[in-house]
Every structure is written in C-alpha cells, then in structure tokens.
C-alpha cells in the first residue's frame, strides 16, 4: 500500500528513497545502480550478474529498468574482427537530479491545480449548500 504524503514526509529519506519515490525502483535496481556507481569502468550484464550473484536475465531486467528511468547509459563496444557487446555506466548524477527536479516541478504544478479545483468546488458548496445538492 502506498504511503500518504504526510507519512512520507515524516519518514527519514535517503537518496535511494528518492529513486524509489520518483521511479519505483526495486531493491535489486538500487543494488545494480550502486554497483555501477562504485565501478571504475563500465560493466557488461554478465559482469553485473556475477557481482550481484544473480542470473544474467535478472541482472538484464534490472539494467533495463534503470535505463528506462534514465539512471544508466548503454554503450556499444565493437570488436576489431566484427561483432560488438554492450557496457553500462551510470548517468551523470547532475542529469538524474535535474530530471527529478523537473518531475517534482510537474508534480507540484499538478497538485496546485488539483488543490485549486478542490478549493473552488468546496467554496461553491459552502456558499450555496442547496445548489450544491442539486
């Protein structure tokens, strides 16, 4: 069950909490993101799977969720003799923070609009209770 806004504001939030609140990341996604942040070089899905001790397909799904959220970037590495593979690196934290700020601003504007509609609806009902019942 989703916490109410007042409950969320009373909780201590961490950066990982932000990722969960904004994008619904799972614990595994946070682990993969942390791994990529701590790594000195980009990693393949096989390397990620090995380091988090999970199946390749599980690691791949986590990487895909992180890419969709904009937390991870994919880079193609070409072999000299043909073929390629992909490596993954974390997105610049400033870009992630800017995206979250934009999302928060959009949410804030939407909530402001809904509060205005609430106020208008109930101000009218309080001013004319008979008309509001009709």
WOURDA-V854041 format. One record per residue. N is the residue number from 1. RES is the residue in one letter. D_FIRST is the distance of its C-alpha to the first C-alpha in Angstrom with 2 decimals. Layout:
BEGIN
n | res | d_first
N | RES | D_FIRST
N | RES | D_FIRST
END
This chain:
BEGIN
n | res | d_first
1 | X | 0.00
2 | X | 3.78
3 | X | 6.45
4 | X | 9.30
5 | X | 12.50
6 | X | 14.29
7 | X | 12.01
8 | X | 12.36
9 | X | 16.05
10 | X | 16.58
11 | X | 15.52
12 | X | 18.29
13 | X | 17.78
14 | X | 19.88
15 | X | 21.14
16 | X | 18.92
17 | X | 15.94
18 | X | 17.51
19 | X | 17.71
20 | X | 14.04
21 | X | 13.20
22 | X | 16.00
23 | X | 16.02
24 | X | 12.98
25 | X | 15.45
26 | X | 15.04
27 | X | 16.81
28 | X | 19.79
29 | X | 20.08
30 | X | 20.34
31 | X | 22.91
32 | X | 24.91
33 | X | 24.91
34 | X | 26.10
35 | X | 28.72
36 | X | 30.04
37 | X | 30.23
38 | X | 32.17
39 | X | 34.45
40 | X | 37.82
41 | X | 38.09
42 | X | 36.01
43 | X | 34.83
44 | X | 34.88
45 | X | 32.02
46 | X | 34.19
47 | X | 34.53
48 | X | 30.81
49 | X | 30.15
50 | X | 32.86
51 | X | 31.66
52 | X | 28.05
53 | X | 29.42
54 | X | 27.57
55 | X | 28.95
56 | X | 30.26
57 | X | 28.03
58 | X | 24.86
59 | X | 26.27
60 | X | 27.29
61 | X | 23.83
62 | X | 22.49
63 | X | 25.53
64 | X | 24.99
65 | X | 21.43
66 | X | 22.94
67 | X | 25.83
68 | X | 23.76
69 | X | 21.99
70 | X | 25.54
71 | X | 25.33
72 | X | 27.99
73 | X | 31.37
74 | X | 33.34
75 | X | 37.09
76 | X | 39.61
77 | X | 42.41
78 | X | 45.51
79 | X | 47.86
80 | X | 51.56
81 | X | 52.56
82 | X | 49.86
83 | X | 46.23
84 | X | 43.27
85 | X | 39.99
86 | X | 36.95
87 | X | 35.78
88 | X | 32.69
89 | X | 32.51
90 | X | 29.95
91 | X | 30.19
92 | X | 31.88
93 | X | 29.44
94 | X | 30.98
95 | X | 30.10
96 | X | 26.46
97 | X | 26.37
98 | X | 28.23
99 | X | 25.82
100 | X | 22.82
101 | X | 24.98
102 | X | 25.76
103 | X | 22.16
104 | X | 21.44
105 | X | 24.57
106 | X | 23.57
107 | X | 20.17
108 | X | 22.12
109 | X | 24.66
110 | X | 22.21
111 | X | 20.54
112 | X | 24.14
113 | X | 25.08
114 | X | 22.28
115 | X | 23.23
116 | X | 26.82
117 | X | 26.15
118 | X | 24.38
119 | X | 27.37
120 | X | 29.86
121 | X | 28.47
122 | X | 28.30
123 | X | 31.54
124 | X | 33.30
125 | X | 32.01
126 | X | 33.07
127 | X | 36.43
128 | X | 37.18
129 | X | 35.18
130 | X | 37.52
131 | X | 37.07
132 | X | 33.28
133 | X | 33.38
134 | X | 35.46
END
